[in-house]
Every structure is written in C-alpha cells, then in structure tokens.
Amino acid sequence: MLTTILVSILVAAISGGSGYYISGRFWKSAYASKNTSGDFGSPRGGVFASMSGVLIGLLFMRFIGQYIFSADVAGPAFIVAMVAGAIGGFIPLIRSKKS
C-alpha cells in the first residue's frame, strides 16, 4: 500500500510538474495571446500544450514504470498520471490573461 502511494506521488510530480511547465510556457507566449484561429477563439495547439503532462506521465509509466513497478502498483499510477497531468496543464490556462 505504501509503495502504491509513493509511486503515485512520484508520477503526480512528474506528470503535473511537466504539464504545468509546458502549458505555462505556451500560455505566456505572444502566440497564445494574439492567435484566435482555433476552436472558440483559442490559439491552435492550446489543447496539446495543456494536456502535455498527461502524455509525459503515461509515457513514463509505459516505458519506464512497467520494468520497475508491479502491475498492481502501475494501475493506480496510470490514473494518477492522467489526472495530475490534466490538472497541472489546466492551471496555467486558467491563470493566463490575454493582453
């Protein structure tokens, strides 16, 4: 049980942190503040920038985690990677202000 919690915290830090960093860099750029050609007036690529942490967390667990952790530990870690990556990516999106 403790191993599952520790692995989930590690994956949440990797997934959420990378999603926050990439999304923050994207939404602070001049491209994101001026481009409105995407869906509902958002810049093109905004969804990919916001959900990048999910992809990084899932790839981490798929290619590295399967060799290190057992299957009953990796299952909850996959779910944590998806949730933490999405939350980490959407925080800069919400906090950004168009100027």
TACOR-V199522 format. One record per residue. N is the residue number from 0. RES is the residue in three letters. PHI is phi in whole degrees, 0 to 359 (* if undefined). NEAR is the number of other C-alpha atoms within 12 Angstrom. Layout:
BEGIN
n:N res:RES phi:PHI near:NEAR
n:N res:RES phi:PHI near:NEAR
END
This chain:
BEGIN
n:0 res:MET phi:* near:10
n:1 res:LEU phi:294 near:9
n:2 res:THR phi:296 near:18
n:3 res:THR phi:298 near:23
n:4 res:ILE phi:293 near:18
n:5 res:LEU phi:294 near:18
n:6 res:VAL phi:294 near:31
n:7 res:SER phi:295 near:32
n:8 res:ILE phi:294 near:25
n:9 res:LEU phi:298 near:25
n:10 res:VAL phi:293 near:41
n:11 res:ALA phi:296 near:36
n:12 res:ALA phi:293 near:29
n:13 res:ILE phi:292 near:32
n:14 res:SER phi:290 near:41
n:15 res:GLY phi:291 near:38
n:16 res:GLY phi:293 near:32
n:17 res:SER phi:292 near:33
n:18 res:GLY phi:296 near:41
n:19 res:TYR phi:295 near:35
n:20 res:TYR phi:294 near:29
n:21 res:ILE phi:294 near:34
n:22 res:SER phi:293 near:37
n:23 res:GLY phi:297 near:30
n:24 res:ARG phi:295 near:23
n:25 res:PHE phi:292 near:30
n:26 res:TRP phi:286 near:36
n:27 res:LYS phi:269 near:25
n:28 res:SER phi:284 near:22
n:29 res:ALA phi:292 near:16
n:30 res:TYR phi:299 near:20
n:31 res:ALA phi:290 near:29
n:32 res:SER phi:279 near:22
n:33 res:LYS phi:251 near:18
n:34 res:ASN phi:273 near:21
n:35 res:THR phi:233 near:17
n:36 res:SER phi:271 near:15
n:37 res:GLY phi:273 near:15
n:38 res:ASP phi:292 near:12
n:39 res:PHE phi:57 near:11
n:40 res:GLY phi:81 near:15
n:41 res:SER phi:266 near:21
n:42 res:PRO phi:288 near:26
n:43 res:ARG phi:293 near:21
n:44 res:GLY phi:92 near:22
n:45 res:GLY phi:295 near:33
n:46 res:VAL phi:292 near:26
n:47 res:PHE phi:293 near:23
n:48 res:ALA phi:291 near:35
n:49 res:SER phi:288 near:38
n:50 res:MET phi:260 near:37
n:51 res:SER phi:293 near:37
n:52 res:GLY phi:296 near:39
n:53 res:VAL phi:297 near:40
n:54 res:LEU phi:296 near:31
n:55 res:ILE phi:296 near:36
n:56 res:GLY phi:296 near:40
n:57 res:LEU phi:292 near:34
n:58 res:LEU phi:292 near:22
n:59 res:PHE phi:299 near:30
n:60 res:MET phi:290 near:34
n:61 res:ARG phi:288 near:22
n:62 res:PHE phi:265 near:16
n:63 res:ILE phi:251 near:16
n:64 res:GLY phi:294 near:26
n:65 res:GLN phi:291 near:19
n:66 res:TYR phi:271 near:13
n:67 res:ILE phi:260 near:16
n:68 res:PHE phi:253 near:24
n:69 res:SER phi:283 near:18
n:70 res:ALA phi:293 near:17
n:71 res:ASP phi:285 near:18
n:72 res:VAL phi:269 near:26
n:73 res:ALA phi:288 near:31
n:74 res:GLY phi:300 near:23
n:75 res:PRO phi:296 near:29
n:76 res:ALA phi:292 near:38
n:77 res:PHE phi:297 near:35
n:78 res:ILE phi:295 near:24
n:79 res:VAL phi:297 near:33
n:80 res:ALA phi:298 near:41
n:81 res:MET phi:292 near:33
n:82 res:VAL phi:290 near:30
n:83 res:ALA phi:293 near:37
n:84 res:GLY phi:295 near:40
n:85 res:ALA phi:292 near:35
n:86 res:ILE phi:295 near:29
n:87 res:GLY phi:297 near:36
n:88 res:GLY phi:279 near:40
n:89 res:PHE phi:274 near:33
n:90 res:ILE phi:297 near:25
n:91 res:PRO phi:295 near:30
n:92 res:LEU phi:298 near:33
n:93 res:ILE phi:289 near:18
n:94 res:ARG phi:282 near:15
n:95 res:SER phi:288 near:20
n:96 res:LYS phi:236 near:15
n:97 res:LYS phi:283 near:19
n:98 res:SER phi:252 near:12
END
